[in-house]
């Protein structure tokens, strides 16, 4: 057999093997609306959270960095005071990459009958980006029923239509004056503070934080899993502001809390 024919057959054989190779699925679409999409990614290298399933909420029609510039990030972040340059999430990295993979069709839709396969025995982080109250509560309820634990946070805790989420999510607080209101509405809270800011009664320092000595990771701690019952007397969590937007947090402190 001629050498060029042998080379062609070898190339064909390699191509066939590549097509037979199982494609690794790295995430799934949990929900889509006209304007936003909820995606669960299955692996994480986040040093603070550990390898939790990460649930992201993105504006569908622009990559996250462009959505911030246009103001369309409000679709998934509402009136969060940390939107844009104050956000702790580096949108140019994982969020943009995940959004692009979604646009390429890399994430199949996950039906609820497969939740045990994907979430069973796993720890889940609701809201790696975007506010998790946009995840239909029946989906949240189905996931936590089979997961091995979860964490989650929302800035929408003041709104009456989202009070059901308090059993799953923490109230994100940016002012000490937020705390009494959150507590009165039945939420445990997760509060950001400046390095010289006070730790309030009923709060403990996040044990996965730098100031907490990084004694653990979120995947093992799981204290940020809402208020499971009105009798739940566990402490709320406080952390020194961190992430890529930390330098912009000081001006935020001079802004009145959201109504």
PyMOL commands that set and color helices and strands:
alter all, ss='L'
color gray80, all
select helices_A, chain A and resi 3-20+64-70+74-77+84-86+91-103+112-119+132-134+137-146+160-167+176-184+218-221+246-252
alter helices_A, ss='H'
color red, helices_A
select strands_A, chain A and resi 27-32+36-41+53-59+108-109+124-129+150-154+170-173+189-193+203-205+236-240
alter strands_A, ss='S'
color yellow, strands_A
deselect
rebuild
show_as cartoon
